[in-house]
Amino acid sequence: MEIRQERASDYNTVFQVVTEAFSHAEHSDGNEQQLVTLLRSSPSFIPELSLVAVDEGKVVGHILFTKIAIGEHTELALVPLSVLPAYQRRGIGLALIQEGHRVAKQLGYDYSVVLGSPAYYPRAGYLPASAYGIRAPFEVRDENYMAFKLRDNAPQVRGTVKYDPAFGIN
């Protein structure tokens, strides 16, 4: 399996991967694929942090990290992580997260936040965001809103996350 930066030629395939990945998800608004499309044309989009997992020439997974604001700091949100159902439970999602974290660290980011399953994301090192002084801009259970510190020497950030307008939540 190869993990690489998404290309424009991958867009239609990624749209299908995201659609299929969330088609039976327990928590989904059914618009994750449209959000990816909107975010690609937003100022929060970072091409180097839109990654695909390719298995035998087939795109089987996708991850996107976009810019967010936490106080005066520009950090990242992991939204969404998608793996085709037939390829789930093989470590592809965790591999995408780890590669995304590696690239994000190289690019100088300090934190990543995610709204997701407390049974899954802690496997990648995510903790409740409140442990870092980070708050969601919406009501959510503490265990579902998580953050990952990309660098040991990252400065302390505190505040409420401000997402790109494409999310429609600020």
Contacts in CASP RR format, 6 or more apart in sequence:
PFRMAT RR
TARGET T0000
AUTHOR 0000-0000-0000
METHOD contacts of the structure
MODEL  1
MEIRQERASDYNTVFQVVTEAFSHAEHSDGNEQQLVTLLRSSPSFIPELS
LVAVDEGKVVGHILFTKIAIGEHTELALVPLSVLPAYQRRGIGLALIQEG
HRVAKQLGYDYSVVLGSPAYYPRAGYLPASAYGIRAPFEVRDENYMAFKL
RDNAPQVRGTVKYDPAFGIN
1 53 0 8 1.000
1 54 0 8 1.000
1 55 0 8 1.000
1 60 0 8 1.000
1 92 0 8 1.000
1 95 0 8 1.000
2 53 0 8 1.000
2 54 0 8 1.000
2 55 0 8 1.000
3 51 0 8 1.000
3 52 0 8 1.000
3 53 0 8 1.000
3 54 0 8 1.000
3 95 0 8 1.000
3 96 0 8 1.000
3 99 0 8 1.000
4 51 0 8 1.000
4 52 0 8 1.000
4 54 0 8 1.000
5 47 0 8 1.000
5 48 0 8 1.000
5 50 0 8 1.000
5 51 0 8 1.000
5 52 0 8 1.000
6 14 0 8 1.000
6 47 0 8 1.000
6 50 0 8 1.000
6 51 0 8 1.000
6 52 0 8 1.000
6 62 0 8 1.000
10 52 0 8 1.000
10 59 0 8 1.000
11 37 0 8 1.000
11 40 0 8 1.000
13 59 0 8 1.000
14 36 0 8 1.000
14 52 0 8 1.000
14 59 0 8 1.000
14 61 0 8 1.000
14 62 0 8 1.000
14 82 0 8 1.000
15 33 0 8 1.000
15 36 0 8 1.000
15 37 0 8 1.000
16 33 0 8 1.000
17 59 0 8 1.000
17 60 0 8 1.000
17 61 0 8 1.000
17 62 0 8 1.000
17 82 0 8 1.000
17 83 0 8 1.000
17 84 0 8 1.000
18 32 0 8 1.000
18 33 0 8 1.000
18 36 0 8 1.000
18 62 0 8 1.000
18 80 0 8 1.000
18 82 0 8 1.000
19 32 0 8 1.000
19 33 0 8 1.000
20 82 0 8 1.000
20 84 0 8 1.000
20 85 0 8 1.000
21 32 0 8 1.000
21 61 0 8 1.000
21 80 0 8 1.000
21 82 0 8 1.000
21 83 0 8 1.000
21 84 0 8 1.000
21 85 0 8 1.000
21 88 0 8 1.000
22 28 0 8 1.000
22 30 0 8 1.000
22 32 0 8 1.000
22 33 0 8 1.000
22 80 0 8 1.000
22 82 0 8 1.000
23 85 0 8 1.000
24 85 0 8 1.000
27 116 0 8 1.000
27 117 0 8 1.000
32 80 0 8 1.000
32 82 0 8 1.000
35 79 0 8 1.000
35 80 0 8 1.000
35 166 0 8 1.000
35 167 0 8 1.000
36 62 0 8 1.000
36 64 0 8 1.000
36 80 0 8 1.000
38 166 0 8 1.000
39 45 0 8 1.000
39 64 0 8 1.000
39 66 0 8 1.000
39 79 0 8 1.000
39 164 0 8 1.000
39 166 0 8 1.000
40 50 0 8 1.000
42 66 0 8 1.000
42 164 0 8 1.000
42 165 0 8 1.000
42 166 0 8 1.000
43 67 0 8 1.000
43 164 0 8 1.000
44 66 0 8 1.000
44 67 0 8 1.000
44 68 0 8 1.000
44 163 0 8 1.000
44 164 0 8 1.000
44 166 0 8 1.000
45 66 0 8 1.000
45 67 0 8 1.000
46 65 0 8 1.000
46 66 0 8 1.000
46 67 0 8 1.000
46 76 0 8 1.000
46 107 0 8 1.000
48 103 0 8 1.000
48 107 0 8 1.000
49 63 0 8 1.000
49 64 0 8 1.000
49 65 0 8 1.000
49 66 0 8 1.000
49 76 0 8 1.000
49 100 0 8 1.000
49 103 0 8 1.000
49 104 0 8 1.000
49 107 0 8 1.000
50 62 0 8 1.000
50 63 0 8 1.000
50 64 0 8 1.000
50 65 0 8 1.000
51 62 0 8 1.000
51 63 0 8 1.000
51 64 0 8 1.000
51 96 0 8 1.000
51 99 0 8 1.000
51 100 0 8 1.000
51 103 0 8 1.000
52 59 0 8 1.000
52 61 0 8 1.000
52 62 0 8 1.000
53 59 0 8 1.000
53 60 0 8 1.000
53 61 0 8 1.000
53 62 0 8 1.000
53 83 0 8 1.000
53 87 0 8 1.000
53 92 0 8 1.000
53 93 0 8 1.000
53 95 0 8 1.000
53 96 0 8 1.000
54 60 0 8 1.000
55 87 0 8 1.000
55 92 0 8 1.000
60 83 0 8 1.000
60 84 0 8 1.000
60 87 0 8 1.000
60 92 0 8 1.000
61 82 0 8 1.000
61 83 0 8 1.000
61 84 0 8 1.000
61 87 0 8 1.000
61 92 0 8 1.000
61 93 0 8 1.000
61 96 0 8 1.000
62 80 0 8 1.000
62 81 0 8 1.000
62 82 0 8 1.000
62 96 0 8 1.000
63 78 0 8 1.000
63 80 0 8 1.000
63 81 0 8 1.000
63 82 0 8 1.000
63 93 0 8 1.000
63 96 0 8 1.000
63 97 0 8 1.000
63 99 0 8 1.000
63 100 0 8 1.000
64 78 0 8 1.000
64 79 0 8 1.000
64 80 0 8 1.000
65 76 0 8 1.000
65 77 0 8 1.000
65 78 0 8 1.000
65 79 0 8 1.000
65 100 0 8 1.000
65 104 0 8 1.000
65 112 0 8 1.000
66 76 0 8 1.000
66 77 0 8 1.000
66 79 0 8 1.000
66 164 0 8 1.000
67 74 0 8 1.000
67 75 0 8 1.000
67 76 0 8 1.000
67 77 0 8 1.000
67 164 0 8 1.000
68 74 0 8 1.000
68 75 0 8 1.000
68 76 0 8 1.000
68 77 0 8 1.000
68 113 0 8 1.000
68 161 0 8 1.000
68 162 0 8 1.000
68 163 0 8 1.000
68 164 0 8 1.000
69 75 0 8 1.000
69 161 0 8 1.000
69 162 0 8 1.000
70 111 0 8 1.000
70 113 0 8 1.000
70 134 0 8 1.000
70 157 0 8 1.000
70 158 0 8 1.000
70 159 0 8 1.000
70 160 0 8 1.000
70 161 0 8 1.000
70 162 0 8 1.000
71 157 0 8 1.000
71 158 0 8 1.000
71 159 0 8 1.000
71 160 0 8 1.000
71 162 0 8 1.000
73 110 0 8 1.000
73 111 0 8 1.000
73 155 0 8 1.000
73 157 0 8 1.000
74 109 0 8 1.000
75 109 0 8 1.000
75 110 0 8 1.000
75 111 0 8 1.000
75 112 0 8 1.000
75 113 0 8 1.000
75 157 0 8 1.000
76 104 0 8 1.000
76 109 0 8 1.000
76 111 0 8 1.000
76 112 0 8 1.000
76 113 0 8 1.000
77 112 0 8 1.000
77 113 0 8 1.000
77 114 0 8 1.000
77 161 0 8 1.000
77 163 0 8 1.000
78 97 0 8 1.000
78 112 0 8 1.000
78 113 0 8 1.000
78 114 0 8 1.000
79 114 0 8 1.000
79 115 0 8 1.000
79 167 0 8 1.000
81 93 0 8 1.000
81 96 0 8 1.000
81 97 0 8 1.000
81 114 0 8 1.000
83 92 0 8 1.000
83 93 0 8 1.000
83 96 0 8 1.000
94 123 0 8 1.000
94 124 0 8 1.000
97 124 0 8 1.000
98 124 0 8 1.000
101 112 0 8 1.000
101 124 0 8 1.000
101 148 0 8 1.000
101 150 0 8 1.000
104 112 0 8 1.000
104 150 0 8 1.000
105 150 0 8 1.000
105 151 0 8 1.000
108 150 0 8 1.000
108 151 0 8 1.000
109 150 0 8 1.000
110 149 0 8 1.000
110 150 0 8 1.000
110 151 0 8 1.000
110 154 0 8 1.000
110 155 0 8 1.000
110 157 0 8 1.000
111 132 0 8 1.000
111 134 0 8 1.000
111 147 0 8 1.000
111 148 0 8 1.000
111 149 0 8 1.000
111 150 0 8 1.000
111 154 0 8 1.000
111 157 0 8 1.000
112 126 0 8 1.000
112 147 0 8 1.000
112 148 0 8 1.000
112 150 0 8 1.000
113 129 0 8 1.000
113 134 0 8 1.000
113 145 0 8 1.000
113 146 0 8 1.000
113 147 0 8 1.000
113 148 0 8 1.000
113 161 0 8 1.000
114 121 0 8 1.000
114 126 0 8 1.000
114 145 0 8 1.000
114 146 0 8 1.000
114 147 0 8 1.000
114 148 0 8 1.000
115 136 0 8 1.000
115 140 0 8 1.000
115 144 0 8 1.000
115 145 0 8 1.000
115 146 0 8 1.000
116 144 0 8 1.000
116 145 0 8 1.000
116 146 0 8 1.000
117 144 0 8 1.000
118 143 0 8 1.000
118 144 0 8 1.000
118 146 0 8 1.000
121 146 0 8 1.000
122 146 0 8 1.000
124 148 0 8 1.000
125 148 0 8 1.000
126 146 0 8 1.000
126 147 0 8 1.000
126 148 0 8 1.000
127 146 0 8 1.000
127 147 0 8 1.000
127 148 0 8 1.000
128 142 0 8 1.000
128 143 0 8 1.000
128 145 0 8 1.000
128 146 0 8 1.000
128 147 0 8 1.000
129 135 0 8 1.000
129 136 0 8 1.000
129 145 0 8 1.000
129 146 0 8 1.000
129 147 0 8 1.000
129 161 0 8 1.000
130 142 0 8 1.000
130 145 0 8 1.000
131 147 0 8 1.000
132 147 0 8 1.000
132 149 0 8 1.000
132 156 0 8 1.000
132 157 0 8 1.000
132 158 0 8 1.000
133 156 0 8 1.000
133 157 0 8 1.000
133 158 0 8 1.000
133 159 0 8 1.000
134 147 0 8 1.000
134 157 0 8 1.000
134 158 0 8 1.000
134 159 0 8 1.000
134 161 0 8 1.000
135 145 0 8 1.000
135 159 0 8 1.000
135 160 0 8 1.000
135 161 0 8 1.000
136 145 0 8 1.000
136 160 0 8 1.000
136 161 0 8 1.000
137 160 0 8 1.000
137 161 0 8 1.000
137 162 0 8 1.000
137 163 0 8 1.000
137 169 0 8 1.000
137 170 0 8 1.000
138 169 0 8 1.000
162 170 0 8 1.000
163 169 0 8 1.000
163 170 0 8 1.000
END
